[in-house]
């Protein structure tokens, strides 16, 4: 499936977007901070659409606002409007403004209390986000489930006939947003299948049409749930609820089609920071394993194999880029700007590379990574000592990159 065009039809906006794409990181971050400070963002969101993958890698501290908090759980399924189709387990980005305005109208003065709770915090403040979300999401869900007359729907570019179904879907999932957000658990633990089954049962009882989207959101966060949801679906076929199996099939098709889009896997891998890319590869790899297991139809297994090859290629590219951009270049350029801790940055880069290498080996062959890691260790070994990075520091980097034996060998050879 080819990716649909996502750029704006306005030549001025396209020109600004091109300028941003070519700008230095600090300039991009400066523009984003200015846009985040706007009371009314309007077309400004379109201007930064082209650099969203870059922002994901830069990880700026985006302000936590009521509108942004509303749609946190929907992040994995929010797509540019040209890539959205009615009935898809996705949400077009153009509707967010209207839905937020509709919810604000329903909340009335109570919206102010939520704004006070999140003021001065960022999206990274998970404790604050969950506390404020616990107040906001259930109430917003009830408002949207009733499908009140939408506010500013004309800004979406969509037929008003699409609104009621979309509103009820969004409302259903907002009422369960706390459960969806906390489902994966902490410290990399797999979610509780019983908790996942109970969550789907609640969603299905209220709005069966929301089940495919719920499954996509759940397994994107926790890929191992595919198998347990399939088991639940098989068990319910002999009972009164027969809605889960077709919902699971639709969700699996949606996930597979999303990953098949031109550049989709590459974007997932290249658009995250080096510190996070290993975990991203692990989630995508686990998801592909679940979608293409032995129980899957043969045609789908072939599709998954093709996606896995794309993942392998993307991992190799990201590793080579990270090695050059995040480790070797800073090492050769006096190790960062004044005031930085160069070793902290370099060790973080080395750990990110090793995490990526560990996950990527399960996707493709390891010879490429062995070669690149050896080359990196040799570059570190040959880098002249300086006040900011001495012998012990370089040995530490080699140990992270290539292991204790390589570090020991360096100790024996570095004068």
N, C-alpha and C positions, 0 to 999 in steps of 0.2 A: 504494500500500500504506500503510495507516495504521500509525502507530507504536503498539506495544503498551504498556500501562501498565507503568511500571517502579518505582513507589513500593512501599514496604514495607507489609505488611498490619498491622503493629503500630502502633496509634494513637500510642503514646509516641514511637516512632522517627520517625513522620511529623511529630509536633509539633516535635521537636528539629530535624528537617531544615528545616521551615518557618522556624524561628527563625534557623538558619544562613543560609538564603537571604536573609533580611532584614537580617542583621548586616553591620557595616562590614568592609572588607577585612582590617584588622588583627586583628579578632576571629576571623574565619574562619581566618586563618593561625595564630593562637594555638591554636585548637581542633585544627587539623590537626597542629601540632607535638606537642600532647599525645597525640593518637592514634598518631602515628608512634613515640612513645616507649614505647608499651605493648608488653609482652612478648606478650600475647595480645589481639589486636584484637577478635575476636568480632563482635558486632553493631555495633561502632563504625564498621566500614566502611559499613554500611547508612546510618548517620547522615549521612555525608559524600557519599553517592552523588549527592544532588541538586545538590551544588555542584562536582562534578568539572569541568564546562565552565568554571566560574569559576576553578578552580585552574589549569586549563590556561592561562588568560590571565594570572593572577598569577605563575605560574612560581616557586613556592616551591622552595627547595632541599630536595627530599625525600631522606631518608636512603637510602643504597644498602644494602639488606639482601639476604641470600641469597634469600629468597622473592620479593622484587621483581625481582631480577636474573634469576631463573628464567624469568619470563614477559615480559621486555622485548620480545622479538621478536614476541610475540603481541598487543601493544597494539592494532594496527589491527583485529583481529577479535574482541576481547573485548567481549561485549555483556551487558546485563542479562538475567537468566534468562528473564523473560517474552518477550523478543524472540528467543530461541534456539529452533530446531527441530532434531530429529534429522536428520542428513545435511547440515545447513547448513555452509558453509565459515566457521564461526565457533566461538567458545569461550564458554560461559556463565560469567559472573564467579563464580558460586557454586561452581564446581569448583576454583578456584585453591587454596583452603585445603586441600582434600583431596589434590590432586595434589602440593602442596608438602610436606605431611606425609608422603606416601608416598615421595617422593624423599628426604626427610631420613632416613626409616627405612632406606632402601637405602644411603645414604651412611654412616650410622653416625657414628663419631667423625671421619671425614674432613670432615664438614660444618663442623667447627670451623675448619679451615684456611681455608676460603672465607670464613667470617665474619670472621676476622682480617684477610684481604686487603681486605675492603670496609668495615671499621669506620672510622668517622670521615669517610667519603666520601659524596658525593651522586650522584644519578642524572646530574647534569651532568658528572661526572668520567668522560668517555668512555674515556680511556686505561685507567683502573683497571677500569672495567666490562668492557672487552674482554679485559683480562688475566685478571680473575677469571672471566669467562664462558668463556674458553678452557679453564680448568680445570674449571668446573662443567658447562657445557652438554653436552659429549660423554658424560660419566659419567651425568648425569641422563637423557640420551636413552636410553642403554642400559638403565637401570633401568625407565623408563616403557615402552619398547618390549616388554619382557618381560611387561608388564601384571601386576605382582605384586598380591596382595590389597590393595585400597586402604585407606588409613587415613582415618577420619572421613568416609566416603562419605555417611553419614546427614545430614551438614550440607549436602549439595548439593541435596537435594530432588528428585533424579533417580533413575530406575530403575537398579539395578545392572547390568542387561543392556546399558546404554549405555556402560559403562566400558571394556570391552576395546578396542573400535574407537577410542574417544577417546584411550585411553592409547597405543596404537600410533601414532596420528597425531601426538600431542604428542611422543612419543619420537623418531619419525623426524625431525621438524623441529628438535628440540633438538640432535640430533647434527650438524645442518648450520647451527646458529645463528650461528656465526662467519661463515660464508660469506654467510648472509642479511643479517647486520648490516653487513657491509663491501661488499656488492654495489653499492650506488649510487655508490660512489667518492667522492672529495672535490672540493671547490671547484665544486660544481654540475655535474660531469662526468657524462655518460650512462654507464651501466654497459656492460661488455663483453658483447655478445650471446653470444659463445662461452662465456664463464664462466657466464652464466645458463643456457645450454643444457646445459652439463656438470652444473650443479647440479641441474637438473630431471631429468636422466638418472639421477643418483645417487639422488634421492628416489624416482623412479618405479621403479627397480630394486628398491628395498627395500620400498616400500609405495605402490602406485599410488593407494590411497585418500587419501593425503596430498597428492596433486598439486594438486587444486583449491585447498586452503588455501595451499599453497606459492605458487601463482600469484597469489592475492589478496595475500599478504604482499609478494611481489616487485614487482608492478605498483603497489601502493599507495605503495611507496618510490620506484619508478622507472617512471612511466607509459609511457615510450617502449618498454618491454619488450613491450608487448602485440603490436606488429607483429612483432618478432623471434620471439616465442614462436609466433605464428600461422604464420610461415614454417617454423619447426622442426616444428610439428605437421603442416603440409602435406607436408613432406619425409618424415616418418616413416610416413605412410600407405602408402607403397610398400615399407616395410621391415618389420621384425619387431615394432616397437613401435607399437601403434595406440591407446595409452591417452591420449596427450597432447591430442588434439583434443577428446574429450568432457570432459576435465578443464578445458581452456581455456574451453569453452562454459559449463560449470558456474560457473567463476570469474567470467566476464563477466556471467552472469545474477545471481550473488551481488552483484557490485559495483554493477550497475545497480539492483537492488532495494534495496540499502542506501542509495544516493543518492536513491531515490524516496521513501523514508519521510518522512512529514510532519516538516518541520523539520530533516531530516538535513543538508542543505547549509548551512542557516542556522547550525546548531550548529557545523559545522566552521569557518565563517568568523568567527562572533561569539565563539567560545570560545578564540581564540588572541590573544596579545598583538599590539599594533600593530606591533611590531618584526618579528613572524613572519608576519603575515597575508598579506603580498605573496607570500612563498614558498608559503604554503598555497594561495592562489588559483592560482598557477602550476601546482602539482601537480594540483589538482582540474581545472583547465581542460585540461591536457594529457591527463589520464586520460579526460575526456569526449570529447576529440577522437579519442583512440585507440578508445574503445568505439563511437563513432558514425561511423567513417570510411565511405568509399564502399563498402567491402566488407561492411558490416554489413547485415542484413536491414532492409527499410523500417520495420517496426514498431519495431525497436530504435532506429533513427535518430530516429523521432518521440519516443520516450521520452527520448532523450538531449537533444533540443532543448528539451523541457519542463524538464529538469534544468538546462540552461544558462540558461534564463530565471530559474529560482530562484537560480542563482548570481549572475546580474546584479543581481537585487533585493537579495540579501544583501550584495554588494559595496558597493552604494550606501548601504545602511543602516550598514554597518560604517565606511565612509568618513565619513559624516555624524556618527556617534557619536564616532569617533576625533578628528575635527576639534574637536568640542565638548568632549569629556571630557579628551583628552590634550594639546590645544594651547591652545584659547581659554580654558578655565576656569583652568588654571594661570597663564596669562599675565595674567588679570584678578585673580588672588587672591594677589598678591605672590610668585607663582612658586615655590610649594612651601614645605615646612617648613624651619626653620633647619637648617643643616648640609648641605642638598642643594646641588648645583650646578645652579641653575635653567636655565642655558643648555644644559648637557649634556642635561638632560631634554627641554627644548623642541626642541633640534636632533634628538634621537632621535625625537621624535614627528613632526617635520616630515619626516624621512627615511622614517619608516614610512608616512606618508601618501602621499609621492611613489611609494614602491615599490608600495603598493596601487593607486594611480592608474594606474601603468604597466601592471600586470597586468590590472586591471579594464577598461581600454580595449579589450583584446582580447576581452573577454566581451560588453560592451555599448557603447553610444554614449559619446562623450567629452564631450558638451556639459555634462552634469551636473557632471563633475569640473572642467571649465574654470571653470564658474560658482562652484563651492565654493572652488576654489583662489584665484580672484580675490577672493572675499569674505574669505577667511582672510588673504590678503596685505594687504588694506585694513584689517582689524582690527589686524593687527600694526603697520601703518604709523601708525595713529591712537592706538595705546597710548602714554600719556604716558611719557616717559623716567623711569628710576629708577636708583638706585645699582646695583641688581642686573641691570638690562638697559638698556643705553644705546643710542645711535643705531647704532653699528656692529653690535651684537648683533641689533637689529631688522632691519637691512639684510641680515644673514646669514640670518635666518629667511625673509625675503621671497625671497631668492635660491634657497633650498632649495625653497620652496613654488611659486614662480611663475617662476623662471628669472632669468638675469643682467640681461635688459632691464628687468624689473620692479624689480630691486634698484637698477639705475642710475637709473631714474626716481625711486625713493624718495630716493636720495642728492641728487638735484637739487631735491627739494621739501621734505625734512625740514630744519627749521631747527636 
